[in-house]
Amino acid sequence: MLRIKEIRKKKRITAKEIADYVNVAESTMSLYENGKREPDYNTLLKIAEFLNVGIDVLFGNEESAPKIGIKIPVYGTVAAGVPIEAITDIEDYEEIDEDMARNGDHIALKIKGDSMEPRMVNGDVVIVRLQPDACDGETAIVMVNGDEATCKKIKKTPEGIMLISTNPAYEPMFYSNKQIEELPIRILGKVVELRAKY
């Protein structure tokens, strides 16, 4: 039986979050977790990607070779227009494994405020893969109007982009295609992992 449930609970991830990511019903994810149905290979790949593990780990085979940790900087803020490599206000370092590092350049950012509660709380750290775009429903780090980076869920429409907080106390922020160009609104990267700090 696949170890999806065991791994996601360790990472404080819900079955619904995985189901939404791989585009299946939550009930289908439950069948996968309970061994009553097997996901196809592409779905398995996406589940492994979301959980940040190898497929062999999902099947209970821990990789025998130890992974080498690669240090990446943790930033408290990221200012618009400043190249990442030029920022000097590094607060700490996190380690990512070689598999993740091979998928692109990464940084870590410390979450500030409560707009992404209950999933992300003040002081948590997110690992971000640097990329200029993100898909609908993904959580991304976005630069708005030259301000520091903000962490929000992305929803795209033909008219523009919506930045959504997971805390219902915060209204979604909508920016038209014109505002995206003029302010500008720029996606810095995709959140690929949350590291909760206690």
N, C-alpha and C positions, 0 to 999 in steps of 0.2 A: 504494500500500500504506500502511496506517495506521502511524503512528510510535510505537505503544504501547511496543514493546521499547526503542527508543532513549530515549524520555522516562523510562520507569520505571528504566532503568539509571542515568541521570543522577541520579535521586532516590533511588537505593538501595532500590528496591521490587522484590519478587519477583513473578513471574507468578502464583504461588499466592495471594499477598495480594490481587491484583486479582481473580482468579477467585473467591475466597471472598467478596469484597465485592459482586461483581455476581451471585453465585450461579450460576456456571457451572463446569464441570469444568476442571481445569488444562489438559487436552488440548485443550479447546475454545478456551481462551485462546491456546494455541500456534498453533492454526489461524488465529485472528484476526491474531496477530502476523506470521505467515508469508504472509498474503494469500490463504489457501486457503478462508477463509469470512469473510463480512461480518456483524458484529453488527447486530442490529436497532437502531432509533433509541434506544429506552429504555436498552438495554444500553450503547450508545455514550455516552449522557448520563452514566450511572453511572461508566463508565471515566474520562471526562473529569473528573467530580467528584472521583474518588479521586486522580487525578493532578494535580488543581488546575490544569487548563488548559482553554482553550476547545476546542470540537469542531473548529473550523477548524485549530487547531494540530495535532490528531491527524492531520489530512489533509495536513499539511505546509505550511499557509498561516499563517505567522507574522503576528500582528496588526500592521498597518502603523502604527497610532497607538501611541506609547509609553504605557505604563500609569503612572499617577501612584502613587507609593508612599505609603501611609498608615502612620504610625508607631503601634505599639501597645507597651505596657509589657511588659517581661520581669520576672516576679516570681520570687524564690527560694523563697518560701513564700506560701501563701494561708491565712489563719486563718479558721476557721468563724465565722459570725455577723457578720463585718465586711464591709460593702459594698465591692465591688471598687474603686469610685472613692475610697474612704476610705483605702485601703492606701498607705502612703508608702515601703515598702522596695522601691523599683523598682531593679533591678540594671542594666538596660540597656533598649534599644529594638530592636524588629524592625520591618521593613516588610512590609505586605501590600498587594496590589493592590486597585484599586477593585472588581473583580468579587467578590473574597472579602469585602470590607468591606460590600458590598450584601447579603450573605447573613446578616448579623447582627453582634452585638457580639463582638469577639475580644480575647483576652489571650494572652500567651506565658508559659510556665512552664519553668524550668530543671529538667531531670531530675536527681534525686539518688539515689545508690545504684545497684545492679546488678540489681534485680528484673525489669527489662524488657529485659535483654540477651538475645540479641545485637543486636536491632533498635535499641534505644535504650540509649545508654550514659551514664554519669555525665557531666554537663556539657552534654549535648545540650539543645536547646530545642524544645518542641512548641508549635504554634499551636493554640489552643483556641477553638472557637466556643461562647460561653456559651449553655447551654440546660439545662432541668431534667431531661432524660431522654436516654437513648441506647438504641439497639437491640442485640439479642443479637449478640455477636461484635465489636461496636465497641469501640474504646479510648476510655476516658473519664477525666476527672479527677473523683475522688470524695472527698467530705469524710466522714471516719469519726470519730464520737465526739468531735467538737470538735477533732480534731487537724488538722495541716496537710493540704493536698491530697495525694492519692496517685494515681498513674497506673496504671490496670489495665484489662484486657479485661473486658467485662461478659458475664455469662451469667445470664439470668433463668429462674426456675422458678416454678411456682405457690406454692411454699413460701417463696420469698425470692429473694435475689440472691447470685451468686458473683462475687468479684473475683479475676481470674486473672493471675498474673505469666507472662511469656513465658520467664523463666529457670526451668528445671525444678527448681532447688535450692529454690524457694519453693513451699510448698503453697498451693492455692487457699484463699481466705477466704470462708466462707459466712455469710450473715446472714439470719435468719428475717424474715418480714414484721413480727413483733412488734419485733425488734431494729431494723429499718429505721425504725420509728416512734419507738422509745424512745431510741435512742442519740444522735441519729438518723444514718442513712446518707443522704447527699444528693449527687446528681450535680450537679456544677458546670458541666460542659460536655463536648463531644465533641472529641477530638483530630482535627484536620483536616489537619495537616502536621507532618512532622518535619524539623528543621533540624540536621543533624549538625554538631558542632563538632570540629575537628581540633586 
